[in-house]
Amino acid sequence: MSFETSLTGLNAASADLDVTGNNIANSATTGFKYSRAEFADIFASTSSGVSANAIGQGVRLANVSQQFSQGQFDFTSNNLDMAISGNGFFRTSQGGEISYTRNGAFQLDRDGYVVDADGRHLTGFTANNAGAITGALGDLQVNTGNIDPSESTEVDITANLNAAAEDLDAAGAPAFDTADPQPEQYNFSTSTTVYDSLGTDHLGTFYFRKTGANTWDTYFQVDGNAATGPTQLQFNADGTFNQVGGGGSTAVYNQALTNGADPLNLTVDYQSLSQFGTPFAVNDLAQDGYAAGEFSSVGIERDGRMFARYSNGQSQLLGQVALTRFSSPQNLQEVGDTRWVETAAAGTPVNTAPGNSGVGTLQSGALEQSNVNLTEQLVQMITAQRNFQANSQAISTQSEITQNVLQIR
């Protein structure tokens, strides 16, 4: 009996060494979670149960349990490297097979999909054409091609026109020459870049001429061509903007171009203008057009939103990385390559954005290191070795006893 009992001890110690050796071998594997061998004793039992003086029959390997403690972060220069601080998993797909991983070393394939080293696609919540996140899960893909230009159609200007400026009409200053404006014909000017339908940039200039106590004329000129205007601006006695001469706060300017592009058709909103007794200042001059751009990089925010960035300063929302949480991650089935697949015992997967529902937060430009503690594993290896030696000694002792029995005459 003791031979078989000690043999189970040898097998258990060997299994413990195997588990420890696997942990040590993967101490540098990104996203690896170490395992722990769990053992249970063996009793011979009958239908009537186990007697009070029964002696155990050894030990068996009951389970190899994954330990999902947090690993440290290793920061990199790759925006597609991602690390999870918390309990979530990255969700990947390949040929319809869904698997989960903590290894966030991703890259782009030739089709622009975000993939791991084995070509599995990272999944997330997709974005629609309007640039809004949908609730549908899908493979995340980056548009690595050029982005088309967009014609300027709206301009918003935030500025203060100095109330103490000279009334040029009352002072008898020359009238504003729309073909060739001169400094004595206006009080202030400011410029911005606007884009035509071909994505070509043009210099758009606003000229402001004070014509009364609370009135100004404004003109708009593109690339030195004849200016469009005047548009009368009216202000209240407290310096706030009242309205454009014809009512409302906007004015439309049309400028023909000679490069084959469509004429510029700009709607300018003046409602953020003021007329206070402080110097002329332009706080913001924004327009909605841009030139064609080339893909430059991918950016990932802490909430998982993924953007493609282009050389023209524009960005495009591609989707949002989804993280998955399980109520019992220890019961996931390990399938290799630091991947797991769901099981009934692990619970129903919950897919959500980083920062929600206990999945943890996302760090771009970082990788989670293995959570293996080498010092702890080396001590465990020594302990398993001692257990193996002790069981070997028990077998040797039993062998000597058996030999002595055979020698009795």
C-alpha positions in Angstrom: 0.0 0.0 0.0 2.7 2.5 1.0 4.4 2.0 -2.4 1.3 3.2 -4.2 0.7 6.0 -1.7 4.3 7.3 -2.1 3.9 7.0 -5.9 1.0 9.4 -5.9 3.2 11.8 -3.9 5.9 11.5 -6.6 3.4 12.2 -9.3 2.0 15.2 -7.4 5.5 16.6 -6.7 6.4 16.1 -10.4 3.2 18.0 -11.5 4.0 20.8 -9.0 7.5 21.0 -10.6 5.9 21.1 -14.1 3.5 23.9 -13.2 6.4 25.9 -11.5 8.7 25.3 -14.5 6.0 26.6 -16.9 5.6 29.7 -14.8 9.3 30.4 -14.8 9.5 29.7 -18.5 6.8 32.4 -19.1 8.2 35.0 -16.7 8.9 37.3 -19.7 5.7 36.5 -21.7 3.5 39.5 -22.2 0.1 39.1 -20.5 0.9 35.7 -19.0 -0.8 34.7 -15.8 0.9 32.2 -13.5 -0.8 29.0 -12.4 -1.0 27.2 -9.1 -1.1 23.5 -8.6 -3.9 22.5 -6.2 -4.0 19.1 -4.6 -6.5 16.9 -2.7 -6.0 13.8 -0.6 -7.3 10.3 -1.6 -9.5 8.1 0.6 -10.9 4.7 -0.2 -14.6 4.7 0.5 -17.5 2.3 0.2 -21.2 2.8 0.0 -21.2 2.9 3.8 -18.6 5.7 3.9 -15.1 6.0 5.3 -14.2 4.3 8.6 -12.9 6.5 11.5 -9.5 4.8 11.4 -9.1 4.7 7.6 -5.6 5.7 6.3 -5.4 7.9 3.2 -4.2 6.5 -0.1 -2.2 9.4 -1.2 -2.7 12.6 -3.1 -4.0 13.7 -6.5 -3.8 16.8 -8.6 -7.2 18.5 -8.1 -6.7 21.6 -10.3 -4.3 23.9 -12.0 -5.7 27.3 -11.2 -4.9 30.5 -13.1 -4.0 33.5 -10.9 -5.2 36.7 -12.5 -3.4 39.2 -10.4 -2.3 42.4 -12.0 1.1 42.5 -13.8 3.3 45.6 -14.0 3.2 47.9 -17.1 6.1 48.2 -19.6 5.7 51.4 -21.5 6.5 51.4 -25.2 6.5 53.9 -28.1 3.7 52.0 -30.0 0.2 53.5 -29.7 -1.3 50.1 -30.6 0.3 48.5 -27.6 -2.4 48.4 -24.9 -2.5 47.3 -21.3 -5.5 46.7 -19.0 -5.5 47.8 -15.4 -8.2 45.8 -13.9 -10.2 42.5 -14.5 -11.0 42.8 -18.2 -9.8 41.0 -21.3 -9.3 42.0 -24.9 -11.7 40.2 -27.2 -10.3 38.8 -30.4 -11.8 36.9 -33.3 -10.4 34.7 -36.1 -12.7 32.8 -38.5 -15.6 33.2 -36.1 -13.7 31.8 -33.1 -13.8 34.2 -30.2 -11.0 34.2 -27.7 -9.8 36.5 -24.9 -6.3 37.7 -23.9 -4.4 40.1 -21.7 -1.6 40.4 -24.3 -2.2 43.9 -25.8 0.6 43.8 -28.4 -1.4 44.7 -31.4 -0.4 46.0 -34.9 -2.0 46.7 -38.3 -2.2 44.1 -41.0 -2.1 45.0 -44.7 -5.9 45.6 -44.8 -5.8 48.0 -41.8 -7.2 45.6 -39.3 -5.9 45.7 -35.7 -4.4 42.2 -35.1 -2.2 40.4 -32.6 0.9 38.5 -33.6 -1.1 35.5 -34.8 -3.4 37.6 -37.0 -6.5 37.5 -34.7 -8.6 40.6 -35.1 -9.2 42.9 -32.1 -12.9 43.5 -31.7 -14.7 46.6 -30.4 -17.7 48.8 -30.8 -17.8 50.1 -34.4 -18.4 53.7 -35.5 -21.0 54.8 -38.1 -20.4 57.2 -41.0 -21.6 60.1 -38.8 -18.7 59.4 -36.4 -20.7 58.0 -33.6 -20.1 54.8 -31.6 -22.7 52.1 -32.2 -23.5 49.2 -29.9 -22.5 46.6 -32.4 -19.3 44.5 -31.9 -17.0 44.1 -34.9 -13.4 43.9 -36.0 -11.6 47.2 -35.6 -10.1 48.5 -38.9 -8.1 51.6 -39.6 -8.4 53.7 -42.8 -4.8 53.9 -43.8 -5.5 55.7 -47.1 -5.8 59.4 -47.8 -8.6 61.5 -46.5 -10.5 63.6 -49.1 -10.5 67.4 -48.7 -13.5 69.3 -47.4 -14.6 72.7 -48.7 -15.0 75.5 -46.1 -18.6 76.4 -45.7 -18.8 78.0 -42.2 -16.6 80.5 -40.3 -17.1 81.5 -36.7 -15.3 84.6 -35.4 -14.8 85.6 -31.8 -13.3 89.0 -31.4 -13.6 92.4 -29.7 -13.8 95.6 -31.8 -12.5 98.5 -29.8 -15.3 100.9 -29.0 -12.9 103.8 -28.8 -11.8 103.3 -32.4 -12.2 106.3 -34.8 -15.5 106.6 -36.7 -14.0 106.7 -40.2 -17.2 108.0 -41.9 -17.4 110.9 -39.5 -13.7 111.6 -39.8 -14.1 111.9 -43.6 -11.7 108.9 -44.3 -11.7 107.6 -47.9 -14.4 105.1 -48.8 -13.4 101.4 -48.6 -12.0 100.2 -51.9 -13.1 96.6 -52.4 -10.5 96.1 -55.2 -7.5 97.5 -53.2 -8.1 98.1 -49.5 -5.7 100.6 -47.9 -5.0 101.0 -44.1 -6.7 104.4 -43.9 -9.9 102.8 -45.2 -10.6 100.5 -42.3 -9.9 100.2 -38.5 -9.0 96.5 -38.1 -8.4 93.4 -40.1 -7.8 89.7 -39.5 -7.2 86.7 -41.7 -7.7 82.9 -41.8 -7.1 80.1 -44.2 -10.1 78.7 -46.1 -10.3 75.7 -48.5 -12.0 75.3 -51.8 -13.6 72.1 -53.2 -10.2 70.9 -54.4 -8.6 71.2 -51.0 -6.5 74.2 -52.1 -6.0 76.8 -49.4 -6.8 80.5 -49.8 -6.2 83.5 -47.6 -9.5 85.0 -46.4 -9.3 88.5 -44.8 -12.0 90.3 -42.8 -11.9 94.2 -42.8 -13.8 96.1 -40.1 -14.7 99.8 -40.6 -16.4 101.8 -37.9 -19.3 103.8 -39.3 -21.2 105.0 -36.2 -21.5 104.8 -32.4 -22.6 101.2 -32.4 -22.3 100.2 -36.1 -19.5 98.7 -38.2 -19.1 97.6 -41.8 -17.3 94.4 -42.5 -15.9 93.2 -45.9 -14.5 89.8 -46.8 -11.7 89.3 -49.4 -10.1 86.1 -50.8 -6.5 86.1 -52.1 -6.6 89.8 -52.9 -9.6 89.6 -55.2 -12.4 92.2 -54.9 -13.8 92.1 -51.4 -17.5 91.2 -50.8 -19.5 93.5 -48.6 -20.3 95.6 -46.8 -22.1 93.8 -44.1 -23.4 96.1 -41.4 -22.8 94.9 -37.8 -24.9 96.4 -35.0 -24.0 96.4 -31.3 -26.0 97.1 -28.1 -25.2 100.0 -25.8 -23.5 97.6 -23.4 -21.1 96.4 -26.1 -22.8 93.1 -26.8 -23.6 92.0 -30.4 -27.1 92.9 -31.6 -27.5 91.7 -35.2 -26.3 91.9 -38.8 -28.0 94.7 -40.7 -30.5 92.5 -42.3 -31.3 90.6 -39.1 -29.8 87.5 -37.5 -26.1 86.9 -36.8 -24.8 85.5 -40.0 -23.8 86.7 -43.4 -23.1 84.8 -46.6 -20.1 85.6 -48.9 -19.6 84.2 -52.4 -16.2 84.3 -54.0 -15.5 83.0 -57.5 -12.2 81.1 -58.0 -9.9 80.7 -61.0 -8.3 77.3 -60.3 -11.3 75.2 -61.5 -12.8 74.8 -58.0 -16.4 75.6 -57.2 -17.0 79.1 -55.9 -16.5 79.6 -52.2 -19.8 79.9 -50.4 -19.1 80.9 -46.8 -21.6 81.5 -44.0 -19.9 83.7 -41.4 -21.3 83.8 -37.8 -20.7 87.2 -36.0 -22.7 86.5 -32.8 -19.5 86.2 -30.7 -18.3 89.7 -31.6 -18.2 92.4 -28.9 -17.6 96.1 -28.9 -15.9 97.0 -25.6 -13.5 99.8 -24.7 -10.5 97.4 -24.9 -8.0 96.9 -27.7 -8.9 94.9 -30.8 -8.4 91.2 -30.2 -9.3 88.0 -32.0 -9.8 85.1 -29.6 -10.9 82.6 -32.1 -11.4 82.3 -35.9 -12.5 78.8 -36.9 -13.6 77.4 -40.2 -14.7 73.9 -41.1 -12.7 73.1 -44.2 -9.4 71.2 -44.7 -7.0 70.0 -47.3 -6.5 66.4 -48.4 -4.5 64.4 -45.8 -2.4 61.3 -45.6 -2.6 58.8 -42.8 0.0 59.4 -40.1 -0.9 57.5 -36.9 -3.4 55.8 -34.7 -4.4 57.2 -31.3 -6.3 55.4 -28.5 -7.9 57.3 -25.7 -8.3 56.0 -22.1 -12.0 55.2 -22.8 -10.9 53.0 -25.7 -12.0 55.3 -28.5 -9.7 54.8 -31.5 -8.8 57.6 -33.9 -6.9 57.7 -37.2 -4.9 60.9 -37.5 -4.0 62.5 -40.8 -1.3 64.9 -41.9 -3.9 67.7 -42.4 -4.7 67.8 -38.7 -7.9 65.8 -39.0 -8.9 62.7 -37.1 -11.4 60.0 -37.8 -13.2 58.0 -35.1 -12.8 54.3 -36.0 -14.5 52.6 -33.1 -14.0 51.8 -29.4 -12.0 49.0 -27.9 -14.3 46.6 -26.1 -13.1 44.9 -22.9 -14.8 41.7 -21.5 -15.4 40.7 -17.9 -16.2 37.3 -16.5 -17.7 36.6 -13.1 -15.3 33.7 -12.6 -12.2 34.2 -14.8 -10.4 31.3 -13.1 -12.8 28.9 -14.9 -11.9 30.1 -18.3 -10.3 27.5 -20.5 -6.7 28.2 -21.4 -5.9 27.4 -25.1 -2.3 28.7 -25.4 -0.7 31.9 -26.8 -1.9 33.6 -23.6 -5.5 33.1 -24.8 -8.6 31.8 -23.1 -12.0 30.8 -24.3 -15.3 31.1 -22.3 -16.8 28.2 -20.5 -20.2 27.8 -18.7 -18.4 27.8 -15.3 -16.7 31.2 -16.1 -20.1 33.0 -16.5 -21.6 35.0 -19.3 -19.1 37.5 -20.9 -19.9 41.2 -20.3 -18.6 43.4 -23.1 -18.3 47.1 -22.4 -16.1 50.1 -22.8 -13.0 50.6 -20.7 -13.8 52.1 -17.3 -17.3 50.6 -17.1 -18.7 47.6 -15.2 -15.5 46.6 -13.5 -13.5 45.8 -16.6 -10.7 48.2 -15.7 -9.1 51.0 -17.5 -7.0 51.1 -20.7 -3.5 52.4 -21.1 -2.2 53.0 -24.7 1.5 52.7 -25.4 2.1 50.1 -22.7 2.1 46.3 -22.3 1.3 44.3 -19.2 4.2 42.1 -18.1 3.8 38.6 -16.8 2.6 38.4 -13.2 5.2 35.7 -12.3 7.2 36.4 -9.2 10.5 34.6 -9.9 11.6 34.6 -6.3 8.3 33.0 -5.2 8.5 30.4 -8.0 12.1 29.4 -7.1 11.0 28.8 -3.5 8.1 26.8 -4.8 10.5 24.8 -7.0 12.6 24.0 -3.9 9.6 22.9 -1.9 8.4 20.6 -4.7 11.9 19.1 -5.0 11.9 18.4 -1.3 8.5 16.8 -1.5 9.8 14.6 -4.4 12.8 13.6 -2.3 10.7 12.8 0.7 8.4 10.5 -1.2 11.4 8.8 -2.8 12.7 8.2 0.6 9.4 6.7 1.7 9.6 4.3 -1.1 13.2 3.4 -0.2 12.2 2.8 3.4 9.3 0.6 2.4 11.7 -1.3 0.1 14.0 -2.0 3.0 11.2 -3.2 5.2 10.0 -5.5 2.5 13.5 -6.9 2.0 13.9 -7.5 5.7 10.6 -9.4 5.8 11.7 -11.6 2.9 14.9 -12.4 4.8 13.1 -13.8 7.9 13.7 -17.5 8.3 
